[in-house]
Amino acid sequence: MKILCIGDLVADLVVPINELPLCAGKHQLSNECMFVAGGTSNTLIVAARLGLTTGAVGAVGKDWLGSLLLEQLITEGVIVDYVYTVDNATTTISIELLSQEAQHVFVGALGQGKPVAPDIDLDVMLEGNKGVFCTSYALGTDSLFSSATSLNILENAYNKSTPIFFDLGPAAFTIERSVINTAIGFSTVVLTTQEEITTWMKCDSIVQSAENFFDLGVDTVVIKLGENGCLILNSNSEEIHVEGFNVIVRDTAGAGDAFAAAYIYSYLKGYDHYKSGVIANATGAITVTRIGTGPNVPKVGEINKLISGRGYSLT
């Protein structure tokens, strides 16, 4: 099965330190810095490891970070035919300062350069696709890959009745609301957190907030609850809470990206809501047990081992 993931191609610099907050004049050493693919790259890599044919859509700068990101994706079997390398541009980087208590601070630098709006034959791009994944980061006007092009891909996928998975994410609150609502309206499944959904809908009730998404045409809302697992609601008034896994947390970065990949995989395999939630929770849980994203995201054997404790397997 083939899926496309749009935008949010980011390079992560992970810097483990002793403690947060940082204090002026108090110096700390880090002996484990790593540059890895981040953002939607995590979703792409997990999906590829799960056996999906994954294609990245977006842009990177013509710099060493862009080359590193593409190299890591290609190594994992991700198709990068629709990733554009932009001359005189830089790749977006996110610097994660990570304490020994698994607390983190992100310092980011958006890719600088003229956004690309390639003339893509969307019929060819979407041929054979079983799903499209997009986050709000792909819809910002400061994205190196044209946000209008991203929205156009979503619209065409919607018109072809291709399932669309949209992660609301924190960037949604910095983008014109009508743009995000348009993307939500195209979506089959919205992935979000409790804080995001209630803030977006200006409503304290998770259930009522989800109902408001259903009114926009969404079929399923998946709410990530961290260590408490996830809550899955659909337009048929089903409400399924799936318990999380008890693990030692080292780094929460990338957990939501990995969760999304596992949920998409489960959805496309036709698994029921509960099994889908178990697989997604397990994938997110494994992600937080190690430092760094990209190549460090979970492998099939690790996921199978964890979910077997609940009587499930990936097949």
N, C-alpha and C positions, 0 to 999 in steps of 0.2 A: 504494500500500500504506500502511496506517495503523498507527502504533505509539503506545503510551503510555509516558511516562517519569514515574516516581513520585518525588516528593519532592526534597529537596536543592536547593531553589531559593535560591540565595545571590547576594548582591551582592559583587563583588570591588572593593577599592580597591588598585590597583597603584601602588607607590611605588618607582620606580627610584632607586637611590643609588649612590655610588661603590664602597663596599666593605662587606663583612661580615667579622668580627662588629662590631656596634656597640660603641663604647667610651664609658663615662660621661665627660661633659665634652668629647667630641670631636664637634662638630656637622657635619652634612652637609646639603646642599641637594638638593632634588628639583624639577626643572622640568618634569616630564612626568607628573604624577599623573593617573590616570584611573579613573573609576567605570564598571564594566562588569558585565554579567550573568556569573555564574560557576556552578560546580558542574554539576549536570545540565542547566542552561541551555545549556552548551556542546554537550552531546550532542544536545539538541533542535535547536539551530541548524544544526549540521553535517548532521544527518539531514534537516532541511527543505531545506537547500541541495542535498542529493543527490537530492531529489525525493520523499522519503517524506512522507506526511501525518502530522504529528507533533502530539500532544496532551500538554500538561503537566498533571500532577496534583499538587496540593500546596497550600501556603499561604504568604502573605507578610504582613507587617505593614501596617497602614494608615499608611504613612509614605512619604516621598519616595523612599527606596531601593526599596520595593516597587513604587512607580509606575514608576520607572526600569527596573527589571527586566522588568516586564510590557510596557512600551513597546518595549523591545528585542526581546522575544520576538514580540510582535505584528507588528513591522516585518519580522521574518524569516518571517512566515507561520505561526508556531506557534499552535495552537488553545489558548486558555487558559480554556475554559468550566469546567474543573474545578480552577481555581486560585482559592482562597478568600482574600479580603482580610479580615484579622482586626482588628476594632476594638480599640483600646487595646493593640496589640501592635507589636513592632518586627521588622524583617526581619533575618535572619541576614546578617552581614557578615564577610568574610575580608579582612584587610589583608595584602598581600604586599609585603615589603621585598625588593627585587631588586637584586643587585649587578651590576657591569659584567662579572663573570666568570660570570654566569648562576646564581649561588647565591641561594637565597632562604630567607626565614623567614616563616612565616605566623603572624599574630596574629588570633584570631577572637573574635567576640562572637555567641553564639547568639541567635536571635530570642526575645524575651521576651513572654510572653502566654499565655493559656489555649489549649491545643491544641484544634483543631477536629476533630470526628469527625462529618462530615456524613452524613446518611442518603442514600446514593447508590444509584440503581437500577443495579446492576452489570451486569445484562443489557444495558441501554441503553449504558452506558459502554463495554463490551467488544465491542459489536456491530461486526462488520467488522474488528476488530483482527487484525493479523498478527503482532504481537509486543508484549511488555511489558518495559520496562527498569527496573531498580531498583538502587540502591546501598545499602550498609549504613547510610549516613547517614540514610536514610528510616525506619530501624527503631529509632532511638534513642528513648528515652522523653522526651527533651527536644526532640523535633521539634515544630514548630508545627502540623504536620499529623499527626493521630493515627497512631502506629506500628501500632496494632491495625487501623486502617482500611487502611493500606498492605499489611499482611500478608493481610488479607481479600481485597483486590484480587488479590494474587498467587495465593491459593488458588482463587479463582473462575476466573482465567485458566487455571490448571493444570487445573481440572476441565473446561474447555472445550477442552483440548488446544492452547491458544495457546502458542507458544514464549516462554519467559521467559529473559531475559538478566540475570544478577545479577553486579554488580561487588562483590567481597568488600571491598576497600578498608580503610584503617586504622581506620575507625570500628567495624569488626566486633569489634575487640579490647576495646572499651569497652562492649559490649552483651552481654546475657545470651546465653551460647553456644547455648542451646536455641532461641532466637529465630532466630539466624543459621542454624543447621542446618536449621530448618524452611524458611526461605527457600531454602536450597541444595537441599533435597529437592524443592521445586517447580520448580527451574530446569532448563532445557534446556542452557544454556551458562553457565559461570561464567568471568568475566574476573578476572584477578588478577595479582600479581607473584610472582617467585620467592621473595622474602622473606616475603610474606604467606602463600602456600600452604604453605611448609614450616613456618612458625611456627604456623599454624592447626592443621595436622595433627601437629605435634610430631614431624616426620620430616625428615631431611636430604635424602632422595631426592625430587626433583620428580616422577618417574614414579610412585613409590609413593604420594605425596601425592595425585596425580591419581586413582590407582586408588581411594583412599579416598573421593574425591568421586563416582566412578562407582558405588561401593557405596551411596551415598545417593540414586542415581537420576539423576545428571547424565549427559548424553550427551557433551558436549564441554567441555574446559577450555582456555582461551586464556591463556597466560602472557606478559605484557608484559615484554620484556627491554631496554627503552630503546634505546640505539644499536645493540644487537645484534639488534634485530627482535622476533620473537615465536616462541613454541613452541606448537603446537596439538596437543593429544592428544584422542583420543576413546575411547569404550567398546569400539570394535572393534580396539583395540590399535594404531591408527595414531599415528605420532609425526612431525610435520612441523615442521621449523625453517625459518622464513622470514627471510632476511637483512634487516637494517635499511638505512636510507639515510644516507649521509654528508652531513651538513648542519652549518652553523654554528649553534650553540645560543645563543639569547639569553634564553629564558624557557621553562621546562618546564611551567609551570602550564597545566592544561587539556589537556595532550597525551593523557592517559589517557581523558578524556571524549570527545575527538574520535576517538580510536582506536576506542572502543566504538561510536560512531555509525556509523563506516565499516564495522566488522565486522558490525554488525546489518544494515546495508544489503546487504552482500555475501551474508550468510547468507540473507536473504529473497529475494534475486535468484537463489539456487540455485547460486552460484559454488562451485568446489571450494575445499578448505582453503587451498591455496597462493595462489591468486588473492585469496581473502579476506584472507589475511595480508599480501599485497603492498599491497592498497588500504588496509588499516588502518594498516600501518606508514607508508605515504606520508602519510596524513592526520595521524598523530601527528608525523611528522618536520617537516611544513610548519608545524604549530602551534608548535613550539619555535623557529622562526626569527624570530618576531616577538614584541613585547612586548604583553601583555594578552590577555584572553580575550573571550568574548561575540562582538561584531561582528567581532573580529579573527581568528576561526577560519577555516580554509581554505575556498576556493570550488572549485566543480567544475573550472573550467579549470586551476587550480593543481594539483589532484590528478591530473587527466588528463595534464598535462605531465610530472609526475614519474614516474608509472607507465609512461608510454609508453617510457621508457628501458629498461624490462624487457619490452617487447612487449605491454603490457596497456592496456586502456581501461576506463572505468566501464561501458560497455555490453556 
